[in-house]
Amino acid sequence: MTTSKKAVALKYDKTKDLAPKTTAKGQGSIARQIIKIAQQNDIPIKQDEDLVQMLSQIELNQNIPEELYQAVAELFSFIYGLTNEKI
C-alpha cells in the first residue's frame, strides 16, 4: 500500500500570534509544491509523519491546538537550531 506524501506549513510571529498557525497543507502534488516552495526559500523542512497527520486536521490559518504545543515547540527548536535564530 502506497500512501501519498503530506505536508503542512506553519507560521509563527511571536509579536503577533498567540500560537503557530497552519498556512498551507496538502498531499500528493500539493505537498510536493509546498516542499518545493520551502526549499526555494531556504525554509527548513522536518519530516515527522505523525505530527503532519495531526496538523493536517487543522483548518488553514487557525492556531494549532494546545495539545500540540509541545510537539510544535520541539519542531521550532529543531529549526531554530539549524538556522541559529533566537526564539
Secondary structure, DSSP 8 states (H G I E B T S, - for coil): -----EEEEEE--TTT-SS-EEEEEEETHHHHHHHHHHHHTT------HHHHHHHTTS-TT-B--GGGHHHHHHHHHHHHHHHT---
